[in-house]
Amino acid sequence: MEMLVVMAVFSVVVVITADIFFTVTRSQHRAAEDQQVQGDIRFAVDAMAREIHQGSIDYDYYGSSLSQFGQPAAQSVLALLDSTGRVVRFQGSTTPAGVPTLQVCRGGCTSWEPLLSDNVKVPTARFYLVPASNPLLGGVGAPNDYPRVTMILSAQPAQPTKASSIGFFLQTTVALRSYRR
């Protein structure tokens, strides 16, 4: 009888220990995926912010589509000019495998390059530009609106596992540093 009690207690301890081990392992996998997604999206935001800080908004690209009913309108492409006047574009796009991602092109924009690794997907990439028109062309009475870009991005693992988290949502506003009248 004592042997049965000892075996039962031992079995319960082994089951609880195994459950704890598997729970910790799943948590570590989820944390590793989360760190990779956060690192990739942080890299993308830093790259876009650097281009915004050092360049200017390419207002000619947008025409009159920057506002809707007096409010900034969501843009799927962030059109910039770098400090030398070269075209830089960022956009949310889909890879040939059907994974939503961020892409960048420089110069003539004949070819787009991925900005993130294949392990991260970006279902949402929207850009809001304020003011809706180039304040440098406003003349003497131009408003003192400082050009800025608000980026709204969501990111998650491209191949989510059972242990995956839901994903990340990021919104940040970046102002141009080189603003000359």
HELIX and SHEET records of a PDB file:
HELIX    1   1 GLU A    2  GLN A   54  1                                  53    
HELIX    2   2 TYR A   59  TYR A   62  1                                   4    
HELIX    3   3 PRO A  135  LEU A  137  5                                   3    
SHEET    1   A 5 SER A  56  ILE A  57  0                                        
SHEET    2   A 5 VAL A  77  LEU A  81 -1                                        
SHEET    3   A 5 VAL A  87  THR A  94 -1                                        
SHEET    4   A 5 PRO A 100  ARG A 106 -1                                        
SHEET    5   A 5 GLU A 113  PRO A 114 -1                                        
SHEET    1   B 2 SER A  67  GLN A  68  0                                        
SHEET    2   B 2 GLN A  71  PRO A  72 -1                                        
SHEET    1   C 3 VAL A 120  VAL A 130  0                                        
SHEET    2   C 3 ARG A 148  PRO A 157 -1                                        
SHEET    3   C 3 PHE A 168  ALA A 175 -1                                        
END                                                                             
